[in-house]
Amino acid sequence: MLKLDFPLSVKGGRAAPVADPGEAASSAVASPAKLRLLAVLHYLWEAAGLNKWRSTYGRRRSWFIIHRELMAAAAKVSTKAGPISGNLFVPPLYSIEEKERLAADRRRFLHRLQPVAGKPTPLGIVIAEYKGYEPSTYGRKLILKHLPDYPMFLDEETGKRFDRIAADKIETIEATPNSHLIVIATFSPKPSHGNIREIAVMPVNGQWIPFDHDREHQLLDALAERDFIKCLKYNLSATAPVANALLLDTGTPVAMFAPNHDMTEEAYDDLKKIAADGVYPPWLWAPEEFDLPGIPGKST
């Protein structure tokens, strides 16, 4: 059973703060035994096998596969409030021809989240691809792909917090071909729209593999014809010294470390010690090195 660090029901109408994945995991405000919103996205992504890549997969995944695998993984996950699939909405692949059926399926899902007098109001969880936003009267309207007829609204204050956690990632996605930004958010459901209460984001590449920065994206590109697992950080901070990927087709797996270029010399020394003490032999791309080092070859 997953223990969550955010609510799946609310009393009253006050919005919760936006999740900040950069906050230190050891801070007193969050128990490491409870998953934050971004950590839940990591959990479901890994449970669905979407952080794993094999050379036999080809160069691309589709949203059809993302939706199918996420929903299959969610069907096996429970929280204190019950099966997470009862709260989770991942929009299926949208088409004009299926518009009415998709809307009816969504209304059927939202009906399960209707408030009952005297009880806390259930919240939904949406996982979708970010497309953009538009100004609205009281904040902004978030536009999500495959969900053109069900907008999500953020109030002004939540929108400012969203900018703080997402602005750099949005710029990265816009500057990086064939990449996407995944949004996970809790929302108060209405028949025609949702009101976002808490939100987190995760960049992914063309194979829908998560990445945190440009050097990690370069590494994933270099591994496109290889078999590997992308390591996810869950509740850990973005700068936590963990492997970026585990290369699987080398006989003995290789732990791959590609720290961001702005890592300090002291922090990199600590990372090298952690890598040397790890279970698997390490491969490191030093922060001061511009060119990607040679990738270990496949086993024969």
N, C-alpha and C positions, 0 to 999 in steps of 0.2 A: 504494500500500500504506500502510495506517495504521500509524504507530508509536505504541505504547501506553506510558503511564507506569505501568501496573499489570500484574500477571502474569495469564496465562490458564491457568497450571498451577502447582502448588505441591509442595514437598517437606516432609513433616512436617505437623503439625496446627496450627501457630500462626497465629492470625488476623491479617490485615493491618489497619491503621488505617482508620477511616472517612474517605472523601474529604472534604476541606473546601474548598468552592468559593470561600470568602472569602479564602483564602490568596493572597498576592501572586503573580502569575504570574511575576515576575522573580526569585523566590527561588531560592536555589542548589539546593534539593531537587528541582526539577522542570525538565526541559529543555522550552523552548517548542516544540521540534520534536516532542515526544511528547505525545499527548493523554491528559489525565486522564479519569477515569470520566465526570464531568459533560460534558466536552468531547466524548466519544464520543457521548453522548446528543444533544448539540447537532448533531453531524455527521450522525447518522442522521436526526434530525428534519428538518434542512435538506435532506438528500439525498432524503428522502421527500416534500418539498414541503409539510411540515406547518407551516412558519413563514410560508407564503404564504397570503394571503386575497384572494378576489375577490368582488365584490358578487353575482355570479351563483351563488355557492355556497349561498346561503340563510343561515339564522341558526345552524345547528348542524351539527357533524360527529358521527359515531358511532364507537364503539370498533371496529366492524367495519372502517371505513375506516382508522383508525389502525393496526390490526393488519396489514391488507393492504398498506398503503403502506410501513410499516416493514420488513416481511419482504421486499418487493420491492427496497427500497433496500439491505438487508443482503446480498442475494444477489449484489450487484455489488461488495462491499467485502471486501478481504483484509487480513490482518495477517501478521506473521512466523510465527504459529502455523498459518496457513491461512485459509480463508474464515471470516469472522466469523459467518456463518449457522450454522456447525457448532457454535458455542458459544451462540448467541443464542436465548433462549426468550421470545417475546411471547405471552402466553395469548390464544387466540382467544375470541370472544364465547361466553360460557357459557350453556348451557341444560340444564335437568334432563333433557329428552328425549335430549340428545346426551351425557349424562354418561359413559357407558361408552366411547363412541368417543373423546371428548376425553381420557379417562384413558389409553386405549391409545396414542393419538398421543403423549402426553407420555412414557409409558414408552419408546416407540420412540426419542424424542429423547434421553432420559436414558441409554439403553443406549450411545449413541455416546460418552458421557463416562465410561464405566466405567474405573477404573484398571487399568493393565497392570503386572504385577510388574516391578520394576526401573526403571520410568519414572516421571516426575513425574505427579501426579494432575491431570487436566484440570478446569478450572473452567467452570461455566456463567455466562452473563450473562442476567439477567432484566430486562425492561422491562415495567412494569405500573403500574396505578393503585393508590395507597395507600388503604386502607380504614380501618385502625386496627391496634391491637395488643392482646394479652392477656398477662398475666404467665405465665411458664413456670418450671419448676423451676430452671433454670440461667440465666435471663435473661428473654426475652420472645419471644412468637410474633407475627410480623408477618403481618397479614391483607391480602392483595392481591385486588382485584376480578377477577372472572372466573377465580379460582384458589382456589375454596373448599376443595378436597380435596387441596391440596399446600401446607402451611404452610411458611413460612420462619422460621428461628430466629436470633436474635441473642444472643450471650452477654452477660453483665452489663456488661462494659467497653465492648463495641461498642454496646450499647444506650445507654449514657451519652453516647458520642460522637455517636450518631445524634440524641439530644435536642439536643445543642449545635448541630448544623447544620440541624436540621429543625423545632425547636419553633416558631420565629417563622413559618415558612412554613405549618405545619399550622394555626396560629391564623388566619393570613390566609385560607387555604382555607375554614376553618370559618365565617369571618365574611363570606365573599364568595359570593353566590349563583352557581350554575352554574359553579363552578370545580373544578379537580381538582389532585391532587398526583401527579406521575409519579415513580416510583422506578426507578433503575437500580442494579443490584447484581451483584457477582460472588458465586458461591455454590458450595460443595461439594455435589454432588448425592448424595442418598440415594434409595432406592426410594420412600419415603413422605414425604420432606421435604427441604428444603435448609438448609444452614448458611451464613449470610451472612458474607462475609469483608470486603467493602468496599462502601460504599453512598453514593449521592448522590441528591438530589431536585431536582425542577423544577416549580414551579407553572405551571399553564396555565388559560386562561379557558374559557368555554363553547364556543368554537370550537377548543379545544385549541392555542391560540397561547400560547407561553411568555411569562411576565411576571415581573418581579423585585420590584415594589413597587406600592403602591396607585395612585400617579399614573400609572404605566405601564399599569395595568389600566384606569384611566379613559380614557386615550388610545386603547387598543385598542377599548373600547366605542364611543368616538366614531367609530372608523373601520370599524364593522361593516358599513356599506353602501358601503365604498370598496375600492379595490384597493391592496394594500400588501404589503411584506415585513417581517417582524419580524426585526431584527438580533440575532444571538446572539453571545455573548461567548467561547465556547469556553474557552481557558485563561486568559483575562483575568479580573481580579478583578471583583467585583460593582460596584465603583465606577469602573471604567475609563471614560474619557470617549469613548464611542462613541454613535452615533445609536441611538435606540430603535426606529425604524421608517423605512422608505423608502416614501414615498407614490408610487404608480405611475401614477395616472390624471390627472395634472396636466400632461400634455405633457412637460415636463422633470421628472424625478423630484425630490421634495423630501425632504431629510434631516430627520427629526423628532427633536428632543431634548427629553425630559421628565425631567430629573434629579429625584431624590428631594428632598423638602422640606428635608431636613437637610444638603444640600450647602452647604459654606462659601462665602462671597463670593469668596475667592481661587480656590477650585476652579471656581466658576462662571465667573469671568473667563477662566480657562484653557480651559474648555469652549467659551466663545464664540469664542475665537481659533481653536480647532481646527475648530469648525463653519464659521467664515468662510473657512478655508483649504481646506475640503473640495471634492470634485468637484461636489456638487449644492448648490443654494441651500438654506439652512437655515431651519427653523422652530423656535423655542425657546419653552418654557414655563418661565419663571423660577421658581426654588425659592420665592421669597417671594410669588408670585402664587397666589391660591386658585383662581380661575376659569380653566378651560381657555380659552386664546386661540382665536380663530376658525381653523378648518381651511381651508387653501387649497382653492379650488373645483376641480371637475372641468374638464378641458379640453373644448371643444366641437368 
